[in-house]
Amino acid sequence: MNKKADPDRPSGTSQAPAAQPSPEQRALAWTHTARFLTTAAQLHHLPPPDLPEIAFVGRSNAGKSTAINTLAQQRQLAYASKTPGRTQHINLFSVGLQQATDQLWADLPGYGFAMVAKDAKQRWQKVMADYLEHRHALAGIVMMVDSRHGFTDLDRQLLDFVMPRVARGEVGLLVLLTKADKLNRKEATEALAAAQELLAGLATEVSDIGVCLFSALKRQGVGDAALQLHEWSQRHAATAVHWTAPPEGADDGLGDDAEDADGASGAQP
């Protein structure tokens, strides 16, 4: 018995429901909205602390800028200098819809590079330390560690510095073991196990600590990192006050002599 043709259905087509994006796909679509916001030489140059902020930290050659660009799926969002240690400001990126930013990424200066003038290094290292210790809006830290070398002495010093806030559950911590494509399977397994063991010894009942292998080249760990960032954003959505970026061309509070400004004005830490 022949079925009667449906005049409203095009011939030879099916009406299968469209596949829903996975949580990872939604997270990656969200991180793709990242865009440059502003540069701050001092904490009082930062925008009001109304939105959750995620700090990206790591040694100068650990692949921090590359990780940010990979998460955002943009080639030149974060500037990767050919001379490590040149970035001496906090670079902020907004994430979310243009009129409803719901998270900021803070690209902090890399640490541990010697070819920087001592006075300049001390200045921006103090700014970075003050940001990590006192910035109320800080919701998470993404720490880049070169998977080939593991946690160096400087990496451990940074961990010790941020752990009080992490241990109290004030700030989440995600460690990305970068450049994992340069390791074979055995080396990668050992690197991950060593990092997990170290971090497990620092964890508390209320801390939020994660770690994963990360490769910009092979896109390993990119989805996992995006999911964590998105989760932090959703977790703080109930209490965050959405902040809209000023229109292009508006005064961002940074003059030509911003690096030398000492007077505190504008946003509070």
N, C-alpha and C positions, 0 to 999 in steps of 0.2 A: 504494500500500500504506500503510495507516494505521499510525502508530507507536503502540505500546502505552503508555498513560498510566502515569506513575510515581506510585504512590499516596502516596509520601512527599513529593512536591513540590506546594505549593499551586497551584491552578489560576491560570493567567495571570501567574505570577511567573517571574523568571529568577534564576539563581544567579551573576551576574557578581561577580567578586571586588571587595571594597571598595577604593576608591582609597587608596593610601598617601599620607600627608601629605608635602609637599615639604620640603626642608631649611629653606626660609624659613618655612613654616608651623610646623615644629617649633621653630624659633628664636623665633618670635613667641609661641608657646604657653609657652615657657620664660620669656621676658621678662615675660609676663603674671603670673607668680608673684611679681613684686617686691612687697615689703611693707616698711613702715617698721620699722626696728630700734632706732635710738637716735640721740641727738644728743651731740656731743662739742665742748666748748669748748677742750680741750687735747688733745695727742696721747696723753697717758697715760690719757685717758678712753676711748680707742678699745678695741674688743675685741682679744683676742690676734691677732697677725698670722698666723693659720693658713690663711686662705683668700685666694685672689686677689682683689684689690680694683681697681675701675675708677673713676677719678676723673673727674667731670664738671666742666669748667672753662669759663669764658667771661666776657666783659664782662657787666655787670649787666643790660643790656637786649638781650642777644643771643638770648634765648629758651631759656635752659638748662633752667628748670623745665618749660617746655612740652615740650621735647624728651624729658625723662625721663618725663613723664606719657604722651606719645604712644608711646614705646617700650614702656611698661608697659601701654598701653591702659587707663589709669585716669585719671580726670579730676583728682583731687586728691591724688595720691601725694606729689608734690613741691609745696611751697607757693610760689606765684608772687605775690610781694608787689607791690602797686600802686606802692610806692615803692622803686625800685631801690637796692641797696646795704644793705638792711635785714638780710639774712641774714648773721650773723656767727659761725656755727658750722658744723661739718662734720656734715651729716645723712647717716646711713647707712641703706641699704636692703638687705635680704637677698633673694637670688634663688635659686630652686630649691625643691624639696619642703620642706615644713615641718620635717621631721626630718632633712633632708639638704641643708642650704644649701651651694651650691657656688660662689657668687660674692657679693661685696658691692659695692654701688654707693656711692660717696662723692660727695655733692653739696657741692662746695666753694663758699665765698662768692664772689659775683661781684666782679670787679675793675674799677677805672676810674671809679667814681662819686664825685663830689666831696662830696655832701651827707651826709657821715658825719664824726663827730667825729674829729679827727686821731689822738688817742691810741687810740681804738677801732679805727680803720683800721689803724694800725701793728701793733696786737696781733693781729688776725685775719689780716692779710696775712703776718705772721711764721709763724703757725700753718700757713697754707696753704703757704708756701714750705718750711717744715720737713717737712710731709707729702710734698710732691712730691719733695723731695730725698732724704729719709731713710727713708720708710716702706718696709720690706722687702717687705710684701705687695703693693705697687702693681704691677699687671700690665699696666695699660693706661690711657691718657688719652683721653677723648672731649672734644675742644675745639670749642666752639661759636663760629663766626665769622659775623657778619651778612653774608649774600651780597651785599647792596647796597653795602657799604663795603669788603669784603675785609679783609685783615689790617691792622689799625691798628698804630700804634707800640707800644701796650700789648700787643697780641696777639703782635707780633714779640718783645717783651721776654720774654713767657712762653715762647714757642718757644725762645728762646736759653737760658732757664733750664732747661727740661726736656730739651733735646737731648742733653746728655751721656749721660743714662740711655737715651734712645731710640736714640742712635747705637750704643751698646754692645749693643743688643738686649735690655736688661733690661726695658724697658717699651714696649708698643706705643702707637701714636698714630693716632687716627681723627679727622679734622677734618670736622665737619658744617657745611656752608654753609647756615645757617638762613634762614628766610623766603624761600625760593626762589620761592614762589608770587607774590611781588611783582615778579619779573623776567619780561620777555618771553623768548622762546626765544634770541634773539641775546645778550641780556645774561647769561642763565644760562650759555650756552656760554662766553662770555668770562670770567665769574667762575670757572667750574670750571677753565678752561685756565690762568688766572693763578695759582690756588691750586696746581694740579698742578706748574707750573713752579717756584714758590717751594719747595715741599716736595721736589721732585726734587733741588734743589740742596743739600738737607740730608741726603738719604738716604745710607746706607752699605750695604755688602754684607749686614750682619746686621740692619739695622733693619726694622721692620714698620710702615709708614706708609701710611695710606689717606685718601681724601677723597671726599665725595659731596655732591651737592645734597640739601637736606633741607627738607621742608615739612610741618609738622604738619597744616595745613589740607587739603592734597591727598594727604597720606601718602606723599609722594615721599621715597625714600631710607630709609624706616622699615624695610623688610625687609632692605636691605643692612646697615644699622647693627645690627639684631638678629642677623644672621648673624655679623658680626664679633665682637660681644660673646659669642655662644655659642661661637664658635671659640676665643676667648681662654679661656673657661671649660674647654672640653674639653682644650686644650693644657696647662693646669695641673692637670687632674684627677688625673694620675698621681702628682703630688707633694703635692697639697693634702691637708691633714687636715681632714675634715669637722667642722664646728663647729655645735653645736646652740644656738639662741638660748635664753636663760633664760626660764622661764615668766613669763607676764604678772604684774605686780605685784612681781617680784623687784627688788632694789636694783641699779640699773644703774651705781652709782658716781658719779652726778651729784646733788649737793645743790643747795639754793637758791643757794648761793654758788659754784657751779661755775666761773663765769667768772673769779672772783678767786682760784681755787685755784692755788697755786704748787708745792705739794709733789708730787713725782713718785711715783706708785704704780700698781700694776696692770700693764696691758699695756705692752710695750716697742714703740718704733717699728718 
